[in-house]
Amino acid sequence: MKLRLIHTLLLALLANTNAFTPHSALLKVSSSLLATPKDDLSDPSASESLSNYRASLPLTRSDSSIQQKRTVMKFGGSSLADAGRIDHVAQLIKSQIALGNRPAAVVCSAMGKTTNNLLNAGDFALEGRVNVDALRTLHLQTIEEFQLGEHLKNEINALLDELENMLSGVKLLQELSPRSLDMLVSFGERMSVRMMAARLNQIGVPAEAYDSWNIGMLTDSNFGDATVLPSAPETIRKIFADKIDPGTVAIVTGFIAHDPNGKITTLGRGGSDLTATTIGAACELDEIQVWKDVDGIMSCDPRMVPGAVPISSVSFEEAAELAYFGAKVLHPIAMMPAMRKRIPVRVKNSYNPEHPGTVIKNREEGRLVTAITCKRDVQLIDISSTRMLGAYGFLSTVFSAFEKSKLSVDVLASSEVSVSLTLDKKHSVYSGHQLCDDLREVADVKVKNNKAIITLIADVSRTSEVLATVFQVFMRQGIEVEMLSQGASKVNISFIVKDDELVDAITFLHACFFEDNCLIEMPCPSPEEEYAREFTP
């Protein structure tokens, strides 16, 4: 029968080719053989031969015993720093597929320091110099190292030539607008995804590179910090459902998008993470994986406390608080799509893929303290009313003054006639500052420098237990708390201390809450309290 003859010929071709032979080579079979009569298709033995042939294809074989998990994976610049790291990530993706983690998409940032180098190139162009040699060397050397082919080399050279032409325009016009900056930095991601897709195809993983706007990533026109349009998720879902082969991994540019006019935009801080969570939520995948250079989220900064340990899971609310205070977690905005669709986000280490990382998901009860984080070099500002304005009038005046000076507050505590708050070093207040002038007639303003914020991500329903431990430790060590604030999010308690006491304070607190090595006796709830906590709905 013709079908069996086709099968025999195809298997013969496969036996004489390696795993990287293009499927187009199989099209050399005579087209006359493809006109298979209907009765051959209904022949059980013919059907069995076809099934055997499909099972023999190296790129479509799957192990039905492995539970498949549909994911989106995101890799940042440090994970893609050079040719060796690109190969490592490509092999990692292949091994994850073998383990059952099937990515519908892989979101990539620019290679290493490419984004910074592009911004520097823009500054140099404004000074009259146009040079992209370092960027050309990095990307072309990666292509040569893996012999990724002339087609990819031509694509990358075309992008680099376009970049060079753009910088020449900047040099002539002496202008680099926010819109131009967004276009400038986009070249890094656009080159990165093309090389990653080529390397994956080379090692036997079908992949295709996409600029994010081609899979539906659309934003408003706020260049430099664009917002994803509400219509984008549905567009993304339809494109993945109708136009992207589920057997092919879509390699998508992170951080960049298009506005409705087709202009390139960037998504601001955490933009690549936002690209990944938007795709994951739109396609309702099983998990969103963000691959970084740490073993997930740590109980504390290990540079400050060597005994810091990885945390197996945190809630979305806890992760948002940690991110705000500087922990290496997703930006709160990037978590919103996953949070709305209740899709877990796993933070993993591309340098240590065997580690399970940290899962960010819906809230879990039961831990007294989840993590300790901090912010250094902050100002503490005490504002005391000098008039009988009442709470409403006083607070209104204070907040209006902060809005006028465009100052963003970190931590705040207030009473009817006074407010204490902190500002980070980017928003510092000094003698003669506009804020002091605006408040002089209604309040005394005292500015205290060299302070630090310690924030405990904790179960605030057990605030008494947390505070009892903290204040006993601080009392024992002579550490003075200058301000206390419990966040409205109900997952954090913050303390303001002197900056030079920060390390000692965090070290001793970490020993109590995570190392079972507390210098005081930890308060223990009664059996009745434990029972009530466990069984109260």
C-alpha positions, 0 to 999 in steps of 0.5 A, spaced: 500 500 500 502 507 498 501 509 505 506 503 508 511 505 502 511 512 504 512 510 512 518 506 509 521 511 505 520 516 511 523 512 516 529 511 511 530 518 511 529 519 518 534 513 519 540 517 515 539 524 518 540 527 525 535 530 530 536 537 526 534 535 519 529 540 517 522 537 516 522 540 509 527 534 507 522 529 508 518 533 502 522 529 497 518 523 497 514 523 490 508 527 490 504 522 487 505 517 493 501 522 497 494 521 493 492 515 498 486 512 496 480 513 501 480 505 502 487 505 505 486 510 510 480 506 513 485 500 513 487 499 520 494 497 519 495 503 515 492 507 521 497 503 525 503 505 521 501 512 521 501 512 528 507 509 529 510 514 524 508 520 528 511 516 535 517 516 531 518 523 530 523 526 535 520 533 536 513 530 537 514 525 542 511 526 549 511 521 555 504 520 557 506 518 564 509 525 565 504 530 568 504 536 563 504 543 566 502 549 561 507 555 563 510 561 561 517 562 563 521 569 563 528 570 563 532 577 565 538 580 562 543 576 567 540 570 565 542 571 558 548 575 559 552 572 554 553 566 549 554 561 554 548 563 558 543 563 552 546 556 551 544 554 558 537 557 558 536 554 552 538 547 555 534 549 561 528 550 557 529 543 553 530 539 560 524 543 563 519 540 557 522 533 558 520 534 566 513 536 563 513 544 564 511 545 557 512 553 556 506 556 551 511 562 551 518 564 553 519 572 555 526 574 554 529 581 556 535 584 552 542 580 553 546 582 559 547 590 560 545 591 553 539 596 555 544 600 559 549 600 553 543 602 548 542 608 553 549 610 553 549 610 546 543 615 546 547 619 550 553 619 546 549 620 540 547 627 543 554 628 544 556 627 536 558 620 537 555 614 534 558 607 535 554 600 536 561 596 535 560 593 542 553 591 541 555 588 534 560 584 537 556 581 543 551 579 538 554 577 532 559 573 536 554 569 540 551 567 533 558 565 530 559 561 537 553 556 535 553 557 528 546 559 528 546 561 520 547 566 515 539 568 515 539 570 523 546 574 522 542 578 516 536 579 521 541 581 527 545 586 522 539 589 519 537 591 526 543 593 528 544 598 522 537 600 523 539 602 530 545 606 527 541 610 523 536 612 528 542 614 533 545 618 527 538 621 527 539 623 534 546 626 533 543 630 527 537 633 531 540 633 538 534 630 541 532 624 544 524 624 546 521 619 551 518 616 544 525 615 541 528 612 548 523 607 547 524 605 540 532 605 542 532 600 548 527 596 544 533 593 540 536 589 545 529 585 546 528 584 539 535 581 538 535 577 544 529 573 542 531 571 535 537 568 538 534 564 543 529 562 538 535 560 533 538 556 539 532 552 541 531 550 534 538 548 533 538 543 539 531 540 537 526 545 540 521 548 535 521 555 537 519 562 533 521 569 535 515 574 536 516 581 537 510 582 543 506 586 539 505 581 534 502 577 539 497 582 541 501 586 547 498 593 546 499 599 551 497 606 551 502 612 549 505 613 555 512 612 553 517 610 558 511 607 563 506 605 558 499 601 561 497 595 558 490 596 554 484 592 557 483 589 550 490 586 550 489 580 554 483 577 549 487 579 543 493 575 546 488 569 548 485 569 541 492 569 537 495 564 542 489 559 540 488 561 533 495 562 530 501 559 534 502 552 534 501 549 541 507 545 539 512 551 538 515 555 543 513 562 542 519 566 544 517 573 546 520 580 547 519 582 554 518 590 556 516 593 550 509 593 546 506 597 541 501 603 542 494 603 538 498 608 533 504 602 532 509 606 536 514 602 540 512 603 548 516 600 554 512 598 560 517 601 565 519 598 572 518 590 572 516 590 564 518 584 562 515 580 568 509 584 566 509 581 559 510 574 562 504 575 567 499 578 562 500 572 557 500 567 563 493 570 565 490 571 558 492 564 556 490 562 563 496 557 564 497 553 570 503 557 572 508 563 571 515 562 572 520 568 573 527 565 572 532 570 576 539 569 579 536 567 586 533 561 589 526 565 590 524 569 595 529 569 601 527 571 609 532 576 609 537 580 605 543 574 605 548 580 604 546 582 611 544 576 614 548 570 612 543 565 615 537 567 611 533 562 608 529 561 602 521 561 603 517 556 599 511 560 598 508 567 600 501 571 598 500 576 593 499 581 598 506 579 602 510 579 595 507 586 593 510 589 600 516 585 599 517 588 593 516 595 595 521 595 600 526 592 595 526 585 595 528 581 589 521 580 587 516 581 582 514 589 581 507 589 584 504 592 578 507 586 574 503 581 579 496 584 578 494 580 572 496 573 575 493 575 582 486 577 578 486 570 575 489 567 581 495 564 577 501 562 581 507 565 580 514 561 581 520 565 582 526 560 580 534 560 579 536 559 572 543 558 575 540 553 580 534 550 576 533 544 581 531 548 587 523 549 587 524 556 588 518 560 591 511 560 589 507 566 590 499 565 590 493 566 594 494 567 602 496 562 606 495 562 614 499 560 619 506 563 619 508 568 625 513 572 620 514 570 613 520 575 611 524 581 614 526 587 609 528 594 610 530 600 607 536 604 608 538 612 608 531 614 609 529 621 612 524 621 618 519 627 618 515 629 624 510 635 623 506 638 629 500 642 628 501 649 631 494 651 630 487 648 632 485 646 625 482 639 627 484 633 624 481 634 618 484 641 616 491 639 619 492 633 615 489 636 609 494 641 609 499 636 610 498 632 604 496 638 600 503 640 601 506 633 599 502 633 593 505 640 591 512 638 592 511 631 589 514 627 595 512 620 595 511 617 603 514 610 605 511 609 612 506 614 616 503 614 623 498 620 625 494 623 630 490 629 631 495 634 631 501 631 629 504 626 623 510 622 622 513 619 616 519 617 612 521 619 605 527 615 601 533 619 599 530 620 592 525 625 595 529 628 601 527 634 604 532 640 606 532 646 610 529 651 605 525 646 601 518 648 599 515 643 603 518 647 609 515 653 607 508 651 605 507 648 612 511 653 616 504 657 618 501 651 620 506 646 623 513 645 626 517 641 621 523 637 624 527 633 619 531 627 622 536 624 617 540 617 617 534 613 619 532 606 616 525 602 616 525 595 618 519 591 615 516 585 618 511 581 613 507 578 618 500 575 620 498 581 623 492 578 626 498 576 631 500 583 632 501 582 640 506 576 639 510 579 634 511 586 637 512 582 644 518 579 641 521 585 637 520 590 643 524 585 648 529 584 643 530 591 642 530 593 649 535 587 650 540 590 645 538 598 647 535 599 640 530 605 640 524 605 635 523 612 633 516 610 629 511 604 629 506 603 623 502 597 621 500 597 614 493 598 611 495 591 607 494 588 614 501 584 612 506 588 614 509 592 621 514 597 620 519 600 625 524 606 624 530 605 627 537 609 626 541 607 620 547 604 624 543 600 628 539 596 622 544 590 621 544 588 629 536 589 629 535 585 623 540 580 625 537 579 632 530 579 629 532 574 624 535 569 629 528 569 633 523 568 627 527 564 623 533 560 626 530 558 633 536 562 636 532 567 639 536 571 645 529 572 649 524 566 650 519 567 645 511 568 647 507 561 646 500 562 644 495 557 649 492 551 646 486 554 646 488 560 642 492 555 637 485 551 637 481 557 635 486 560 630 486 553 627 478 551 627 475 558 626 473 559 619 
